[in-house]
Structures are given as structure tokens and as C-alpha cells.
Amino acid sequence: MRQILGASLGFMCDESFSIQRNIGVVVKKGKITQVGEYQALCREFSDLKHEFFDGCVLLPAFVNAHLHFEFSGNAVSFTYGDFGAWLDSVIANRDVLLGMDTLDKHICDCIDECLRSGVGIVGAVSSYGYDLKMLAQSPLRVVFFNEAIGSNPSAIDTLYRNFCVRLEESQSYASSSFIPAVALHSPYSLHHIFAKRVVEIARGLDSPMSVHFLESIYEREWLENASGYFYKFFTQIFQLPNPKPFYTITNFLEFFSDIKNAIFVHCLQARDKELEFLKQNTFSIVTCPRSNRLLCNDYLDLQNPNLPNVALGTDGKSSNNNLNMLEELRTALFGYKSNDLESLAKKLLLFATSNGAKALDIQSGEIKVGKNADLALFHIPELSSLHNPSQIPLHFILQAKSAHRVYIDGIRVL
């Protein structure tokens, strides 16, 4: 389908965060083929179907670069305020939540919630494959991370076979909008032999790899000193005598030395040495502010000069109250009190668009010729009349309530 979409304002989501008034975008075969002033494009391509959205902002569809759909049925089952207390509550309650008769409905509701908040692209981490069919059949563009998790040495072969079955099933759904990928859960939860096998598979895939990394102080304490919360976790819950970590922080990172594209999620306790490794390898961090606040009472330091590409995610409903990307943006806007508001608003919108697309290796995230026509429209007529244009991104985050329309490959999905 060839068409011209126009709006009163356009957020290009390039590095300088350009804003264009009366923007027009020509879409052909799912790609953006031309960008310019709407009326001029309509005159040049008078044969094309065209539609202008007065009082709307047109921008790239949001990228929720890290989320879990399998706990979509959670409301009040988990304990917040401390990572260890939360993990204990997950172990105690996960079977009930994952076994809910209504799990499929909850997952579908969360997919819809993503779309309504302007999300068109997700990095979905799946531990069990329960969300596979619903995501493969959804209108979202999905990078589907089959997650490897398990530290029991006697179960490695079984865990690996299960992982391979899940990966193979996800590959049967592969398409331009559904990309199978792999993920390691975390260095505290994954046996090194299992991890090594999964990394070998990742090297042969043309997709990014994801891992939770140094989310809590307890994880760093365990990897460095074999002590603290995780020592008690393995001795009391898993009944392991004198447990020890499978890695140091450094040799865990060595797994990724020849991986083309990797996403490190959270990184709240990562120090400059680890951040420099990520930056040198052009890897990405996904930060999930609400999840980080609930589990660790902390936020990623956005002013650290050693940060690599940073994207935004909601995480799952095991550590959030919803998957609404607009609420994630607002939480970050209010949470980072030492950052200048105008520059922070632009930065956060780039986290949720171009940076997220870069992290997932998707050709979206910008209004630019050659990019996928993955677009979102928000009706906020007041923005067009703002006397101070530099405040437009800030007021967008404050005022956006739900997407007016969402397009994937130029096809309307909301």
C-alpha cells in the first residue's frame, strides 16, 4: 500500500531530536520512502491516498525493549521493596500464576495495552514459551528471546533440550515481524555449561542476545564474594551445601566477546569497567525504571559518561503494575530529579524509539527514508500552540494518554 500520512507535528527521533511541523511521510511497501511538508508531498504524489491528522504528533512507534508477558496475570502476588524478598515471593507464587486458566487472556490484554500506549515493537523475554503463539500472531513487531535459566548441574541436559525445543518452535513462526532470538537469564541463575551451549547457538543467529545483568547489590555480592542473599538462597531453597558462583563478573562478560549484538538489562550495579566493556563492544543497556524502583530502590545513572546505547523497557508485571510505555516515560521523567527536564524528555523519547530499535537491531525507531513505517499518532492539539517549542517533548510525555493510531509496516494495527 502506498499512502501519505501527515500530522501537525512530527518527532523525527534523530540524534538532535528534530521536530517538523505539518509533517508528511510517504509510505510504500512498508517503508518510509519520502519525508517532507505534507501539502508539498500531496502535490508531488497526487495519485496517492493521503490523510492528515490535525492536532496530532506523528513519531516512530515506541520500542519496549525488555518485557516479560508470562507473568501478565500478576496483580498483588509479589513482594516489593527488596530484590531478595521479591525473588523469594516469585519462587513461592510463580506456579500458581503460570498455571492460571486465564493466562492467555491476560497476555492478550497486555499486548493490547502495549499497542494502546503507542508501542509497536517489543523485545519479549520468554522463559517457558507460554506467550509464543499469541505474540507470533499479534500485530506487534517482536524480537522473541527464548530464555535459558537453570543452575542445577544434574538437570543441565534436560534444561538444554527444553530450551532447544522452545527455540525450534519459535523459529517455525519466524517472519519479518517475528524474530526468534536467545537470552541468558542472569549470571546467578545459569549454570556455566548450559550458558556456554546457549551462547554457541546465539553466535549462529542473526538476532541480538539478551541478559539480565547486575540488577541488584545481592548479585554483585554473590559474584564477587560468594556471600550474602544468594548464599542463603541456594542453601535454604535449593538445599545446596557450600554453593559457589559459576562465574566472576569478568569471565561472565567474556561469553559475549564475539557476540555481534547483546542487550544487558538493568545494570544498576555495573561499574565503569563493565560499562566500558559494553560501550567498546557497541552493546546496549535496557533500563526499566519502575521495575528498578520496586525491586532495588534505584535507577540507572543516566549521567555516567561510560554508558553505551540505552533503551527503555517496562519489564513484566512480575515487577510492574502494567506494561504502559507512557507511564514508564512519566516515571522516569519524575524520577531523575537531577537531570534538566527539557533534555531529559528528549533523551527518554529517544530511549523509547531510535535507541530501542538499535538495541533490537530493527530498522525502525526514526522517521527517516528507508526505515520501516512503524509509526504512532497521538492526539494532543495543545502542543501545536506552545509558545516555547523546546518544551514540546516534555509536554508530550506529560500529556499523552493513549495512541490515536499505530502502524506497523505502514498497516494500521490500532
C-alpha positions, 0 to 999 in steps of 0.5 A: 500500500502506498499512502501519505500520512501527515500530522501537525507535528512530527518527532523525527527521533534523530540524534538532535531530536528534530521536530517538523511541523505539518509533517508528511511521510510517504509510505510504500511497501512498508517503508518510509520512502519520502519525508517532507511538508505534507501539502508539498508531498500531496502535490508531488504524489497526487495519485496517492491516498493521503490523510492528515491528522490535525492536532496530532504528533506523528513519531516512530512507534515506541520500542519496549525493549525488555518485557516479560508477558508470562507473568501478565496475570500478576496483580498483588502476588509479589513482594516489593521493596527488596530484590531478595524478598521479591525473588523469594515471593516469585519462587513461592507464587510463580506456579500458581500464576503460570498455571492460571486458566486465564493466562492467555487472556491476560497476555492478550490484554497486555499486548493490547495495552502495549499497542494502546500506549503507542508501542509497536515493537517489543523485545519479549523475554520468554522463559517457558514459551507460554506467550509464543503463539499469541505474540507470533500472531499479534500485530506487534513487531517482536524480537522473541528471546527464548530464555535459558535459566537453570543452575542445577548441574544434574538437570543441565541436559534436560534444561538444554533440550527444553530450551532447544525445543522452545527455540525450534518452535519459535523459529517455525513462526519466524517472519519479518515481524517475528524474530526468534532470538536467545537470552541468558537469564542472569549470571546467578541463575545459569549454570556455566555449561548450559550458558556456554551451549546457549551462547554457541547457538546465539553466535549462529543467529542473526538476532541480538542476545539478551541478559539480565545483568547486575540488577541488584547489590545481592548479585554483585555480592554473590559474584564477587564474594560468594556471600550474602542473599544468594548464599542463603538462597541456594542453601535454604531453597535449593538445599545446596551445601557450600554453593559457589558462583559459576562465574566472576563478573569478568569471565561472565562478560567474556561469553559475549566477546564475539557476540555481534549484538547483546542487550544487558538489562538493568545494570544498576550495579555495573561499574565503569569497567563493565560499562566500558566493556559494553560501550567498546563492544557497541552493546546496549543497556535496557533500563526499566525504571519502575521495575528498578524502583520496586525491586532495588530502590534505584535507577540507572545513572543516566549521567555516567559518561561510560554508558553505551546505547540505552533503551527503555523497557517496562519489564513484566508485571512480575515487577510492574503494575502494567506494561504502559510505555507512557507511564514508564516515560512519566516515571522516569521523567519524575524520577531523575530529579537531577537531570534538566527536564527539557533534555531529559524528555528528549533523551527518554523519547529517544530511549523509547524509539531510535535507541530501542530499535538499535538495541533490537537491531530493527530498522525502525525507531526514526522517521527517516527514508528507508526505515520501516513505517512503524509509526504512532499518532497521538492526539494532543492539539495543545502542543501545536500552540506552545509558545516555547517549542523546546518544551514540546517533548516534555509536554508530550510525555506529560500529556499523552494518554493513549495512541490515536493510531499505530502502524506497523509496516505502514498497516494500521494495527490500532 
